């Protein structure tokens, strides 16, 4: 079985490589934009023609949320056009596409939600940022172009690889005596290695080729917290003493608007595939031990 992975140098791409030796029946092909430019259809066709993958995991994305506000064309090219190109070439080669999306497609203000439920796959998106809009555009382009897809929405991704919130907090704690972190944005951290395991579980599932199971799924770790709670737990688990202060979003203005509540309901993925989802604190501990 050949599985082509885009965005190989990103944290999810590296997380897939980290666990790849557990899947000896899979031949992984890792590409970054140098090997395959997803914004160029011909580039995609050339690589697919060479490897003829049964599955493609698209981890490539423009994820600079604030920068996207001033680089909307670039964000759209990668997140929307790139996704559409992959869907088209997957259709051409009858390849099943696994695509990563985001909680940023929601506005985070729904009054029908509670801390115990979260957004379902069927809830209506309403992105509040260029990044969120381009990721939604990518979802829609895939759904329009190729039915054999799994779109996996996730949130607050971190890992031992690349740049992310966890590593930023640890770096800042080594440079400062005090930190302020917003405490009124609520969501769930996701260990990229856990996400990688889920993607490969989907690929290996006997139901993966059945048309009724294609579509959108949510995945994050279990539990709910604020960014302040996330930072506090990072420092607690690492035994770091620092003056950590909670602040409202209004005290830390950003170019892009973030969802205030972006917890994802994972009922669908848990009942469809054989996965056990770890609590975010447990998964954070596992990640910190690898640093």
C-alpha positions in Angstrom: 0.0 0.0 0.0 1.4 3.4 -1.0 0.5 6.4 1.1 1.6 9.8 -0.2 2.0 12.5 2.5 2.2 16.2 1.6 3.7 18.8 3.9 6.2 16.4 5.2 8.3 19.1 7.0 5.3 20.4 9.0 4.5 19.1 12.5 1.8 16.6 11.4 4.0 15.4 8.5 6.9 14.8 10.9 4.5 13.1 13.4 3.5 10.7 10.7 7.1 9.9 10.0 7.7 9.5 13.7 5.2 6.6 13.9 5.7 5.2 10.4 7.8 2.2 11.5 4.7 0.9 13.3 3.1 0.3 9.9 5.4 -2.0 7.9 2.7 -2.7 5.4 2.6 0.9 4.2 5.1 2.4 1.8 5.2 6.1 2.7 6.1 8.7 0.1 6.8 12.1 1.8 6.7 15.3 -0.2 7.1 19.0 0.6 6.6 21.8 -1.9 10.0 21.2 -3.4 9.0 17.7 -4.5 5.3 18.5 -5.2 3.8 21.9 -5.4 0.1 21.3 -4.5 -0.8 24.7 -6.0 0.3 23.4 -9.4 -2.0 20.7 -10.9 0.7 19.4 -13.3 3.2 19.0 -10.4 0.7 16.9 -8.5 -0.1 14.8 -11.6 3.7 14.1 -12.2 4.2 12.8 -8.6 1.0 10.8 -8.6 1.9 9.3 -11.9 5.2 8.1 -10.5 4.0 6.6 -7.2 0.3 5.8 -7.9 -0.7 6.1 -4.2 -3.8 4.4 -2.8 -4.1 7.1 -0.2 -3.0 10.8 0.0 -2.7 12.5 3.4 -2.7 16.3 2.9 -1.0 17.9 5.8 0.2 20.9 3.7 -1.4 24.2 4.7 -0.9 27.9 5.1 -1.3 28.2 8.9 0.1 31.6 9.7 -3.3 32.8 11.0 -2.5 36.5 11.5 -0.2 36.8 8.5 -3.0 35.4 6.3 -5.0 38.6 6.8 -2.4 40.4 4.6 -1.5 37.4 2.5 -5.0 36.3 1.5 -4.0 35.3 -2.0 -1.2 33.0 -0.8 -3.4 31.5 1.9 -6.2 30.8 -0.7 -3.7 29.3 -3.1 -2.4 26.8 -0.7 -5.5 26.1 1.4 -8.1 26.2 -1.3 -6.5 25.8 -4.7 -4.0 23.3 -3.4 -6.8 21.2 -1.8 -8.8 21.3 -5.0 -5.8 20.2 -7.1 -5.2 17.2 -4.8 -8.9 16.2 -5.0 -8.8 16.4 -8.8 -5.6 14.3 -9.1 -6.9 11.9 -6.5 -10.0 11.4 -8.7 -7.8 10.9 -11.7 -5.8 8.1 -10.0 -8.7 6.8 -7.8 -6.7 7.7 -4.6 -8.6 8.2 -1.3 -7.8 11.7 0.1 -7.4 12.5 3.8 -7.4 16.2 4.3 -6.8 18.2 7.5 -9.1 21.1 8.3 -9.6 23.3 11.4 -11.8 24.6 14.1 -11.3 28.0 12.6 -14.1 27.4 10.1 -16.5 28.1 13.0 -17.2 31.5 14.6 -17.1 30.1 18.1 -20.2 32.0 19.3 -23.0 29.4 18.9 -25.4 29.7 21.8 -26.6 26.1 21.3 -23.2 24.7 22.4 -22.1 23.7 25.8 -18.8 22.6 27.3 -19.9 19.0 27.2 -20.8 18.9 23.5 -19.0 21.1 21.0 -19.3 21.6 17.3 -20.6 18.7 15.3 -19.6 17.9 11.7 -23.1 19.0 10.6 -23.0 22.5 12.2 -22.9 25.4 9.8 -19.4 27.0 9.4 -19.0 30.8 9.8 -15.3 31.6 9.6 -14.1 34.9 11.1 -10.7 35.0 9.6 -9.0 34.7 6.2 -7.3 31.5 7.4 -10.6 30.0 8.5 -12.3 31.0 5.2 -9.5 29.5 3.0 -9.6 26.3 5.0 -13.4 26.1 4.5 -13.0 26.9 0.8 -10.6 23.9 0.6 -13.2 21.6 2.3 -15.9 22.7 -0.2 -13.6 22.3 -3.2 -12.7 18.7 -2.1 -16.4 17.8 -1.6 -17.2 19.2 -5.0 -14.3 17.5 -6.8 -14.0 14.0 -5.4 -16.3 11.9 -3.2 -13.6 9.5 -1.9 -12.4 11.8 0.9 -12.0 12.1 4.7 -11.9 15.7 5.9 -10.6 15.7 9.5 -11.2 18.9 11.4 -8.9 19.4 14.4 -7.8 22.1 16.8 -4.9 23.6 18.8 -2.3 21.2 17.3 1.1 20.8 19.0 3.9 18.3 19.0 7.6 17.9 19.6 8.1 19.0 16.0 8.1 22.4 14.3 6.6 25.6 15.9 3.6 25.5 18.1 2.0 26.9 21.3 3.6 24.3 23.6 7.1 25.0 22.4 6.6 28.8 22.3 5.5 28.7 26.0 8.6 26.7 27.0 10.8 29.1 25.1 9.2 32.2 26.6 9.5 30.7 30.1 13.2 30.4 29.6 13.4 34.1 28.7 11.0 35.7 31.1 9.9 35.7 34.7 6.2 36.3 33.9 3.7 35.6 31.1 0.2 36.6 30.3 -2.1 34.2 28.3 -5.7 34.6 27.2 -8.2 32.7 29.3 -11.5 33.4 27.4 -10.8 31.3 24.2 -11.9 27.7 24.9 -11.0 24.6 23.0 -9.0 21.4 23.1 -5.3 20.8 22.5 -4.4 18.1 20.0 -1.2 16.1 20.0 -0.2 15.8 16.4 1.1 12.3 17.0 -2.3 11.2 18.2 -3.8 12.8 15.1 -1.3 10.9 12.9 -2.3 7.6 14.5 -6.0 8.3 13.8 -5.3 9.1 10.1 -3.4 5.8 9.8 -6.2 4.0 11.7 -8.7 5.3 9.1 -6.4 4.1 6.2 -6.1 0.6 7.7 -9.8 0.3 8.5 -11.8 -2.3 6.5 -14.6 0.2 6.0 -12.4 2.9 4.5 -13.4 2.0 1.0 -17.1 2.0 1.7 -18.8 5.0 0.2 -21.1 5.6 3.2 -18.2 6.4 5.4 -16.5 9.1 3.4 -17.0 12.7 4.6 -16.2 15.0 7.5 -14.9 13.9 10.9 -13.8 15.8 14.0 -10.8 14.8 16.0 -8.9 16.4 19.0 -7.9 15.0 22.3 -10.5 14.8 25.0 -11.2 17.5 27.5 -11.7 21.3 27.4 -9.5 24.2 28.5 -8.4 27.8 27.7 -5.1 28.8 26.3 -4.2 29.9 29.9 -5.1 26.5 31.2 -3.0 24.9 28.5 0.0 27.0 29.4 -0.5 26.4 33.1 -0.5 22.6 32.6 2.6 22.8 30.4 4.5 24.6 33.2 3.1 22.3 35.9 4.2 19.2 34.1 7.6 20.6 33.4 8.1 21.8 37.0 8.6 25.4 35.7 7.9 28.2 38.2 6.7 31.3 36.4 4.3 34.2 37.1 1.5 33.2 34.7 -1.4 35.7 34.5 -4.8 35.1 32.8 -5.9 38.0 30.5 -9.0 38.5 28.2 -8.7 38.4 24.4 -9.3 42.2 24.4 -6.0 42.7 26.2 -4.1 40.8 23.5 -5.4 42.1 20.1 -4.5 40.1 17.0 -4.9 40.7 13.3 -7.1 37.7 12.9 -10.2 37.0 15.0 -10.1 33.7 16.9 -13.1 31.5 17.8 -14.0 32.0 21.5 -15.3 28.5 21.7 -14.0 25.8 19.4 -14.5 22.5 21.1 -15.2 19.7 18.6 -17.7 16.9 19.2 -15.9 13.6 18.4 -18.9 11.2 18.7 -18.9 10.4 14.9 -15.2 9.4 14.6 -15.3 7.4 17.9 -18.3 5.4 16.8 -17.0 4.8 13.2 -13.4 3.8 13.8 -11.7 1.7 16.5 -9.9 4.6 18.3 -9.5 5.5 22.0 -8.9 9.2 22.5 -6.6 10.3 25.2 -7.3 13.2 27.5 -5.3 16.3 26.5 -3.3 16.4 29.8 -2.3 12.8 29.4 -1.2 13.3 25.8 0.7 16.5 26.7 2.7 14.5 29.3 3.6 12.0 26.6 4.7 14.7 24.3 6.8 16.6 27.0 8.6 13.4 27.8 9.8 13.2 24.3 11.4 16.7 24.3 
